[in-house]
Amino acid sequence: MRGAPYQVIAAELRRRIEAGELLPGDRVPSTRALVRDFGVAMATATKALQVLQADQLVHPAPGVGTVVGPPPRSRRTAVSPDGVPDLNRDEVVRMGIAIADAEGLAALSMRRIAAELGVSTMALYRYVGGKDALVVQMVDAAIGEFPLGEIPAYWRDAVTAVARVHWAVYRRHLWLASAISLSRPQLVPRLLPHTDAVLQALRGFELFRLDKSAALSTTISLFAYVRGIALVMESEAQAEQDTGVTADEWVTRQSDQLAAMIAAGNLTAFQELLADGFEYEYDLDQLFEFGLGVFLDGLAARLR
């Protein structure tokens, strides 16, 4: 095959689809898998999939990846009286979320969204601004799917409620953790009440009344903990999608080599941990709850 690298990849995937090696509904290789298999950059892999999407041979399926077949919605043909496509901000944001859910933020671009909606790229800017502004709106919309509701009066229950809401959002939208910045926080309207709820839970304690930095540091530390675990979830989901191997299966495959390394290093604590056939069940939900409990126990000790 000849042509640019993205064209070579697109042609190979097209061949597999036409030959029936990839059937309608089957997941095509992810961008990361294409990077690994063809030795190309992420942008090249993304462009290859965009070629197939433009021809409606594949489409993003939230929670699955890119799958064979045309998108479940028809291309847009309606326009308003002034000749502008009949579009709205929420539709653009939702399409951005659908692409990010299926393929991650690396696959998100204004051009890609425009192709999925059947409009020109420039038509999107009047609704959402540029890509950075779009991502902030996507974050806001994703968080809005999980309203806080009534916050418990007891401080520990209140902090727990906020943390679990964040975890639920990250669980549904794996790209969200990498989209949110803690060092340069975006102005996300639906996220501000979460910060306020934690600060409200702490305001009754003298430590935080006298030391505002401690109150804010505690809030940031809480959000950083949940986000940190969520980043692991995102990378693990991507690794499983690319390889078809779960975390537990991967650990099992590495067990002999790990045992040899522990023995060679005379790592006695590790040896004791793994004695008697101990096997760790790698469950991120359980890990999240355990870490949250440790965080709250430490905070309780500080409050006392």
Disulfide bonds with the S-S distance in Angstrom:
none
